Amino acid sequence: MSVHSNRMRMGLWAAALFSVFVVGALFGRGFTLLTSFNPLSMAEMSPGTVRTERAGDVTAPADLKPLATFWEVRDKIKRNFVYPIEDDTKLTYGAIRGMLEALDDPYSRFMTPEEYKEFQSESEGHFSGIGAVLDRYKDAETDEWKIVISSILPEGPASKTALRPQDEILAVDGKSVEGMPLSRVVSMIRGAAGTKVKLTVRRKGQRDPLDVEIVRGDVEIPVVEYEMLPGNIGYIWLRNFNRQAPAKMRQAIEDLKARGMKGLLLDLSLDPGGILDVAIEIGNMFVAKGPLVWIRERGAEPEPIMARGDAIVPADLPIVCLIDGGSASASEILAGLLQDTGRAVVCGQHSFGKAGVQTVIELNDGSSLVLTTAVYLTPKKRDISQQWAEGKRGVKPDVEFPEPDPEKQGSYTEWHEVQKKKAVEVLQQHMAARAAAQG
């Protein structure tokens, strides 16, 4: 084959490869996910804030040399690898994952059509697994990637064990996860309901690793739970920011108001985030004016998303917002809003500390691209992903509760009840101070 024809062949294949991405971007539709973004299982996802956005025009590449190099490598693999390559799609998907890995961003990732379909079915709130939300982040001191438990679902099997948010996963069934991508760790943890998996975790403040055995099970997540506590204290536990959340939050607030609510405990414990628009909608229920959040896209100044002025929570209602290490992303938008505007006293542990916003694009072949496209800032332009103390980032509580006692671990469910009682005490003090000030 002549040099000219070989170059033409490379150019044609490069153009074909480029067209795959262009067609997927131009004709793929944005898909809003419940939270983000492990492509394998909602039960073991990483936390996030997502938004729907259709892809716009795509600029043609000015330099085809990288694509030509890619073709050369692909051609060498196809011709010379000792085992014949039967499926070109495997190579293409592997290349896409390699590009995303090069971004050094654990929240940008790729889902095959099968993974995406599975995720879509699980994103309705029903799934099997351990009921834990995982995250992968780079340690600022060691520059090493770590897999951590970012949140635990109270309905899931993990909530009945000694696992805690922020526990670092060292091994699964005795196999080290050091250097593994998040998707592989998730696949090791997943399994059929009724089967067992053993996690080896490291917890801050403890010298020795902890082995936790979990029986996998079926999990269903409620969106909003609420009740009236003694003393006319309304209690709302917002569990995730999916499309059902605004209507259910509105119903809970209106019902508690009708029943004579005199104070509100808003619980964002273990809420891993969700849809950006939903966080804005719920923020509008609490704050009537000013910026709810600032969004900063690449190369641009932060732009505010302003309150509409139709808040339904009375402006003089005392509010306490409870957070913990599992409160992430969209939860942090709401907690940061309530704190910056002085609308609530925030208590508990520091939140997770994720400020990225992901856009999900469904590609032409049914696969999906998840890409971090923006970061958000609180109304006072705080970046909650920045550390404010050693090992601590996220929303800093106004009233910080102690971490769980390693000697008295119990289950997360038991520990959360203790946190809830402490938050009620803070709210009672807040209500008493408000009443005294009013004479």
Number of C-alpha atoms within 10 A of each C-alpha: 6 7 8 9 10 11 13 12 14 21 17 13 16 20 16 12 15 16 13 14 15 20 14 21 22 16 15 22 18 20 19 23 25 26 28 29 32 27 26 23 26 29 29 31 25 28 33 28 34 31 19 17 14 16 18 10 9 11 7 11 11 6 8 15 13 11 18 19 13 17 18 13 12 16 13 11 15 16 12 11 10 8 9 10 14 9 8 11 11 12 15 13 15 13 14 16 16 13 13 19 16 9 13 11 15 20 25 21 23 26 23 19 16 13 17 20 17 17 22 18 13 18 18 14 16 14 22 22 27 28 27 27 28 30 24 21 16 14 11 10 7 7 9 11 17 19 26 24 23 29 32 30 26 21 18 23 22 26 23 18 17 19 27 24 22 22 21 23 23 20 19 20 15 12 12 14 18 14 10 13 15 25 19 12 19 22 12 14 19 20 17 13 16 13 12 16 19 16 22 21 22 19 18 11 9 9 8 9 15 17 19 16 18 22 19 22 20 17 20 17 17 14 19 20 14 20 14 18 14 8 11 16 22 25 23 21 22 22 24 28 29 22 16 12 22 22 12 16 20 15 14 20 20 14 16 22 18 9 12 13 20 17 25 27 26 21 28 26 29 29 32 33 31 30 26 23 18 22 25 21 18 18 22 21 20 23 25 18 14 14 19 29 26 22 19 18 15 9 6 9 10 17 14 18 14 17 20 17 13 12 17 15 18 12 12 10 15 22 27 29 26 29 32 30 27 30 32 34 34 32 32 30 28 24 31 28 24 23 22 17 16 12 19 25 22 28 26 24 25 24 31 29 23 27 24 25 25 27 23 28 26 22 23 18 12 16 19 26 25 23 22 20 16 16 20 28 24 26 21 15 16 17 20 26 20 14 15 12 8 6 10 18 19 26 33 24 21 16 15 15 16 9 13 15 10 12 6 9 14 16 16 21 18 12 18 16 11 12 23 19 11 16 25 21 13 19 23 19 12 18 20 13 13 14 10 9 8 7 6
